[in-house]
């Protein structure tokens, strides 16, 4: 199996994006999207699961440096300009 940390924001979340507002930080590693483990997922697959209709929610389980337990964040999707 691959590394459970498939992807990480490299430059931080987009300013005022739903991810930034929900507390996603640069360097966070995505472990799960909803109930789906991201270990062997491509970036495109992850993006498809994270994106959705504005106003709906998606839950990310993250690994964050310096935090022992996984961080669970729920993002309310929105249209990003």
C-alpha positions in Angstrom: 0.0 0.0 0.0 1.1 3.6 -0.6 1.7 6.3 1.9 -1.7 7.4 3.5 -0.6 11.0 2.9 -1.4 11.2 -0.8 -1.3 15.0 -1.2 -0.7 18.2 0.6 -1.3 21.8 -0.1 2.0 23.1 -1.3 1.4 26.9 -1.1 -1.4 26.9 1.4 -5.1 27.1 0.8 -6.5 29.7 -1.6 -7.1 33.0 0.2 -10.7 33.1 1.6 -11.4 29.6 0.1 -13.7 27.2 1.9 -10.6 25.1 2.8 -8.9 28.1 4.4 -12.1 29.1 6.2 -12.5 25.6 7.6 -8.9 25.5 8.9 -6.9 23.5 6.3 -3.3 24.5 6.6 -0.3 24.3 4.3 1.4 21.0 4.9 -1.7 19.2 6.0 -1.8 15.7 4.6 -5.1 14.2 3.5 -5.8 10.8 5.0 -9.5 10.5 4.1 -12.1 12.3 2.0 -15.4 11.5 3.6 -15.1 7.8 4.4 -12.7 7.1 1.5 -9.0 6.5 2.4 -6.8 8.5 0.0 -3.7 6.2 0.3 -3.6 5.0 -3.3 -5.7 7.8 -4.8 -4.5 10.0 -7.7 -4.8 13.8 -7.3 -7.5 13.8 -9.9 -9.5 11.2 -8.0 -9.1 13.2 -4.8 -10.2 16.5 -6.5 -13.3 14.8 -7.9 -14.3 13.7 -4.3 -13.5 17.1 -2.7 -15.3 19.2 -5.3 -19.0 19.4 -5.4 -22.1 21.5 -5.5 -21.8 24.8 -3.7 -23.4 24.7 -0.2 -22.8 20.9 0.3 -20.2 19.6 2.8 -17.2 17.4 2.6 -15.3 16.0 5.5 -11.5 15.7 5.4 -9.4 13.7 7.8 -5.9 15.3 7.9 -2.5 14.5 9.4 -0.9 17.7 10.7 2.7 18.1 11.9 2.9 18.4 15.7 -0.6 17.0 16.3 -0.8 13.4 17.4 -4.4 12.6 16.5 -5.9 13.0 13.0 -7.6 16.4 12.5 -11.2 16.2 11.1 -12.4 19.2 9.2 -15.8 19.7 7.5 -15.7 22.1 4.5 -18.8 23.8 3.1 -18.2 23.8 -0.7 -18.5 27.1 -2.5 -17.8 28.6 -5.9 -14.2 29.8 -6.1 -13.4 32.8 -8.3 
